[in-house]
Amino acid sequence: MKVNALVAGSLVVLSLVSVNANAETGTAEALMKVVKGLSVATNSNLIFDEAISGAAAETVPHGSSEDDKNASFMITGEANRNITVNLPGNGLVVMTNGGATADDQIPVNSFTSNNPTALDGNGNAELFVGATRDALTPTQNGGDYATTFDVEVIY
């Protein structure tokens, strides 16, 4: 009984005490921009001249426009965005006629490009790529040689 009276008395005292509480609310926005995705379309392939066994190395310049030898690509994406172009490194691209010996393979190295650094106001840029094919071995096997290579474009 004493405990109940004590609790009841405490509640009465607490109810008489004025509590000043102050609460405020802040609001923020969640924002983002969705940019148009990049696209890289091949317009033309890298073409080296016909050659005989033992021929010297051949370089196809990247040039400043599409020609009958350089590879060309159309890059599309978000207008006026900066881009970075990455080309294959040396030792990564090898043309082959289907065989596995050195006489069935021709390395392609020293890739170069016109190195566009931004998309234009319409979201476009042209990329022109050249490279050097190694000298052919004196016993290089005849045939059609081919491979693929990738160019990477990053915002």
Residue frames relative to the residue before (quaternion, step in Angstrom):
aa qw qx qy qz dx dy dz
M 1.0000 0.0000 0.0000 0.0000 0.00 0.00 0.00
K 0.6402 0.5147 -0.3238 0.4695 3.59 1.01 -0.81
V 0.6403 0.5312 -0.3267 0.4485 3.58 1.05 -0.78
N 0.6573 0.5083 -0.3092 0.4626 3.57 0.95 -0.86
A 0.6511 0.5071 -0.3160 0.4680 3.58 0.97 -0.80
L 0.6409 0.5252 -0.3141 0.4634 3.57 1.04 -0.83
V 0.6563 0.4940 -0.3047 0.4822 3.60 0.94 -0.89
A 0.6608 0.5037 -0.3134 0.4597 3.58 0.88 -0.88
G 0.6487 0.5145 -0.3117 0.4661 3.58 0.98 -0.80
S 0.6449 0.5186 -0.3160 0.4640 3.60 1.01 -0.82
L 0.6495 0.5146 -0.3212 0.4584 3.58 0.97 -0.78
V 0.6302 0.5226 -0.3341 0.4669 3.57 1.03 -0.75
V 0.6552 0.5031 -0.3137 0.4682 3.59 0.93 -0.90
L 0.6697 0.4999 -0.3050 0.4567 3.62 0.89 -0.91
S 0.6591 0.5051 -0.3217 0.4549 3.59 0.98 -0.73
L 0.6571 0.5003 -0.3148 0.4678 3.60 1.17 -0.43
V 0.5968 0.5543 -0.3625 0.4529 3.59 1.25 -0.41
S 0.3250 -0.7464 0.5520 0.1806 3.57 -0.82 0.99
V 0.1423 -0.7793 0.6067 0.0660 3.59 -0.84 1.00
N 0.2045 -0.7675 0.5979 0.1081 3.54 -0.74 1.10
A 0.0111 0.7853 -0.6177 0.0409 3.62 -0.55 1.15
N 0.0829 -0.7847 0.6139 0.0237 3.54 -1.06 0.80
A 0.0330 0.7987 -0.5983 0.0552 3.61 -0.68 1.05
E 0.0746 -0.7744 0.6278 0.0255 3.52 -1.06 0.81
T 0.2569 -0.7526 0.5878 0.1485 3.60 -1.22 0.47
G 0.1619 -0.7637 0.6179 0.0932 3.55 -1.01 0.85
T 0.1772 -0.7845 0.5886 0.0822 3.56 -1.12 0.67
A 0.0475 -0.7750 0.6300 0.0123 3.55 -1.04 0.84
E 0.4075 -0.6830 0.5461 0.2631 3.55 -1.28 0.37
A 0.2868 -0.6823 0.6344 0.2230 3.55 -1.25 0.47
L 0.0163 -0.8329 0.5493 -0.0654 3.58 -0.55 1.19
M 0.1509 0.7590 -0.6317 0.0459 3.55 -1.28 0.42
K 0.2701 -0.7155 0.6124 0.2000 3.52 -1.31 0.27
V 0.2363 -0.7333 0.6194 0.1513 3.56 -0.96 0.86
V 0.1787 -0.7951 0.5727 0.0891 3.58 -0.67 1.09
K 0.5973 -0.5602 0.4438 0.3639 3.50 -1.23 0.58
G 0.4781 -0.6776 0.4813 0.2839 3.59 -0.93 0.86
L 0.5101 -0.6389 0.4877 0.3062 3.55 -1.23 0.51
S 0.0691 -0.7569 0.6483 0.0451 3.52 -1.23 0.62
V 0.0823 -0.7719 0.6290 0.0419 3.58 -1.01 0.84
A 0.0539 -0.8133 0.5790 -0.0204 3.58 -0.45 1.24
T 0.3904 -0.7153 0.5341 0.2252 3.57 -0.93 0.93
N 0.2123 -0.7696 0.5921 0.1097 3.56 -0.87 1.03
S 0.7993 -0.0791 0.0776 0.5907 3.60 0.99 -0.81
N 0.4700 -0.6890 0.4950 0.2437 3.54 -1.26 0.57
L 0.5477 -0.5749 0.4958 0.3518 3.54 -1.35 0.32
I 0.0571 -0.8223 0.5654 -0.0300 3.60 -0.60 1.18
F 0.1645 -0.7617 0.6210 0.0845 3.56 -0.83 1.06
D 0.5899 -0.5872 0.4254 0.3553 3.57 -1.21 0.57
E 0.5597 -0.5256 0.4983 0.4027 3.54 -1.30 0.31
A 0.0165 0.8008 -0.5976 0.0359 3.57 -1.06 0.70
I 0.4287 -0.6755 0.5334 0.2745 3.55 -1.30 0.35
S 0.6874 -0.4489 0.3612 0.4422 3.56 -1.27 0.35
G 0.7920 0.2966 -0.2311 0.4810 3.57 -1.00 0.82
A 0.4358 0.7099 -0.4611 0.3058 3.62 1.24 -0.04
A 0.5667 -0.6025 0.4561 0.3285 3.52 -1.21 0.67
A 0.6640 -0.4721 0.3947 0.4249 3.55 -1.33 0.26
E 0.1733 -0.7739 0.6012 0.0979 3.56 -1.18 0.58
T 0.1684 -0.7759 0.6025 0.0816 3.54 -0.97 0.92
V 0.1665 -0.7311 0.6541 0.0995 3.52 -1.01 0.92
P 0.3300 -0.7548 0.5285 0.2053 3.61 -0.54 1.12
H 0.5536 -0.6211 0.4368 0.3420 3.58 -1.14 0.61
G 0.2494 -0.8059 0.5015 0.1919 3.57 1.09 -0.66
S 0.4568 -0.6704 0.5157 0.2756 3.53 -1.37 0.00
S 0.7496 0.1708 -0.1619 0.6186 3.56 1.33 0.24
E 0.6350 -0.5257 0.3945 0.4059 3.54 -1.27 0.30
D 0.0093 0.7788 -0.6271 0.0028 3.56 -1.03 0.83
D 0.7157 -0.4721 0.2993 0.4187 3.59 -1.25 -0.14
K 0.7285 0.4191 -0.2414 0.4851 3.62 1.24 -0.01
N 0.6967 0.4722 -0.3021 0.4477 3.62 0.87 -0.85
A 0.4549 -0.6211 0.5477 0.3276 3.55 -1.25 0.39
S 0.0512 -0.8014 0.5950 0.0335 3.56 -1.02 0.74
F 0.1223 -0.7858 0.6062 0.0069 3.51 -1.15 0.83
M 0.2464 -0.7162 0.6269 0.1826 3.56 -1.23 0.57
I 0.1692 -0.7719 0.6099 0.0607 3.54 -0.76 1.15
T 0.0039 0.7877 -0.6160 0.0090 3.59 -0.90 0.90
G 0.2212 0.7615 -0.5836 0.1748 3.52 -1.13 0.73
E 0.7948 -0.2599 0.2329 0.4966 3.54 -1.21 -0.64
A 0.5193 -0.6703 0.4415 0.2934 3.58 -0.78 1.08
N 0.8705 0.1251 -0.1234 0.4597 3.54 -1.18 0.84
R 0.4464 0.6796 -0.4701 0.3434 3.63 1.15 0.41
N 0.4603 -0.6428 0.5364 0.2952 3.57 -1.15 0.70
I 0.0913 -0.7891 0.6065 0.0335 3.55 -1.10 0.76
T 0.2128 -0.7235 0.6380 0.1555 3.52 -1.35 0.37
V 0.1932 -0.7739 0.5959 0.0929 3.57 -0.93 0.95
N 0.1063 -0.7762 0.6200 0.0429 3.55 -0.92 0.99
L 0.1940 -0.7862 0.5829 0.0670 3.55 -0.88 1.07
P 0.6440 -0.5172 0.3721 0.4235 3.61 -1.19 0.32
G 0.4281 -0.6839 0.5318 0.2573 3.55 -1.14 0.69
N 0.6549 -0.5007 0.3849 0.4150 3.55 -1.28 0.28
G 0.7906 0.3136 -0.2473 0.4642 3.53 -1.10 0.77
L 0.6331 0.5706 -0.3234 0.4111 3.61 1.25 -0.05
V 0.7533 0.3263 -0.1811 0.5416 3.60 1.17 -0.50
V 0.0607 0.7899 -0.6028 0.0946 3.56 -0.73 1.12
M 0.2873 -0.7266 0.5982 0.1778 3.56 -0.79 1.06
T 0.0430 -0.7959 0.6039 0.0094 3.56 -1.10 0.72
N 0.3784 -0.6894 0.5630 0.2540 3.53 -1.29 0.42
G 0.6905 -0.4411 0.2595 0.5112 3.56 1.30 0.24
G 0.6343 0.5290 -0.3307 0.4566 3.59 1.22 -0.33
A 0.4454 -0.7197 0.4839 0.2227 3.53 -1.32 0.27
T 0.5811 0.5825 -0.3939 0.4097 3.62 1.19 0.01
A 0.6827 -0.4643 0.3590 0.4352 3.58 -1.27 0.19
D 0.6630 0.5058 -0.3017 0.4622 3.60 1.11 -0.62
D 0.6752 0.4440 -0.2835 0.5163 3.59 1.34 -0.03
Q 0.7116 0.4171 -0.2276 0.5175 3.57 1.31 0.02
I 0.0692 -0.7706 0.6326 0.0356 3.54 -1.15 0.70
P 0.3063 -0.7660 0.5360 0.1789 3.62 -0.46 1.16
V 0.1594 -0.7439 0.6426 0.0915 3.55 -1.20 0.71
N 0.0333 0.8227 -0.5581 0.1033 3.57 -0.61 1.19
S 0.7851 0.3795 -0.2447 0.4240 3.53 -1.39 -0.20
F 0.0935 0.8114 -0.5649 0.1176 3.57 0.80 1.04
T 0.0440 -0.7751 0.6303 -0.0009 3.56 -1.08 0.86
S 0.0633 -0.7910 0.6050 0.0648 3.57 -1.25 0.31
N 0.6058 -0.5302 0.4429 0.3946 3.53 -1.34 0.10
N 0.3072 -0.8321 0.4296 0.1694 3.58 1.40 0.04
P 0.0184 0.7942 -0.6062 0.0380 3.61 0.45 1.12
T 0.2444 -0.8066 0.5268 0.1098 3.59 -0.93 0.87
A 0.7921 0.1222 -0.0806 0.5925 3.60 1.27 -0.14
L 0.4553 -0.6296 0.5502 0.3059 3.51 -1.28 0.46
D 0.4982 -0.6629 0.4641 0.3114 3.57 -1.07 0.67
G 0.7633 -0.3921 0.2710 0.4360 3.57 -1.33 -0.06
N 0.6773 0.4426 -0.2879 0.5123 3.58 1.26 -0.32
G 0.5449 -0.6395 0.3859 0.3810 3.59 1.30 -0.02
N 0.5978 0.5735 -0.3492 0.4379 3.59 1.19 0.53
A 0.0633 0.7506 -0.6576 -0.0065 3.53 -1.32 0.43
E 0.3069 -0.7266 0.5832 0.1945 3.55 -1.12 0.70
L 0.1460 -0.7724 0.6158 0.0535 3.54 -1.02 0.92
F 0.0739 -0.7825 0.6182 0.0075 3.57 -0.83 1.06
V 0.1027 -0.8246 0.5562 -0.0124 3.55 -0.76 1.12
G 0.0537 -0.7638 0.6430 0.0186 3.53 -1.09 0.88
A 0.0451 -0.7877 0.6138 0.0250 3.56 -1.30 0.17
T 0.3891 -0.6868 0.5572 0.2577 3.54 -1.35 0.05
R 0.2240 -0.7250 0.6305 0.1632 3.55 -0.96 0.89
D 0.5430 -0.6387 0.4444 0.3158 3.54 -1.03 0.86
A 0.6348 -0.4834 0.4297 0.4227 3.54 -1.33 0.24
L 0.4450 -0.6796 0.5145 0.2746 3.55 -1.11 0.68
T 0.5095 -0.6284 0.4795 0.3400 3.57 -1.06 0.67
P 0.6122 -0.5580 0.3996 0.3926 3.60 -1.15 0.49
T 0.7496 0.3323 -0.1914 0.5395 3.59 1.19 -0.48
Q 0.2000 0.8054 -0.5314 0.1699 3.58 1.18 0.57
N 0.4143 -0.7095 0.5150 0.2445 3.56 -0.86 0.97
G 0.4964 -0.6581 0.4864 0.2896 3.54 -1.09 0.77
G 0.4603 0.6836 -0.5028 0.2606 3.53 -1.28 0.26
D 0.5896 -0.5450 0.4578 0.3817 3.49 -1.37 -0.04
Y 0.1550 -0.7867 0.5952 0.0527 3.57 -0.80 1.07
A 0.0980 0.7960 -0.5901 0.0922 3.57 -0.98 0.83
T 0.0882 0.7394 -0.6674 0.0137 3.51 -1.40 0.31
T 0.3665 -0.6760 0.5689 0.2917 3.55 -1.30 -0.11
F 0.0615 -0.7611 0.6400 0.0859 3.54 -1.31 0.29
D 0.3473 -0.7392 0.5474 0.1824 3.52 -1.21 0.62
V 0.1405 -0.7031 0.6840 0.1344 3.49 -1.30 0.58
E 0.2133 -0.7775 0.5823 0.1044 3.56 -0.99 0.86
V 0.0872 -0.7752 0.6249 0.0305 3.57 -0.94 0.92
I 0.0725 -0.8059 0.5870 -0.0271 3.56 -0.80 1.10
Y 0.4418 -0.6289 0.5616 0.3065 3.58 -1.15 0.68
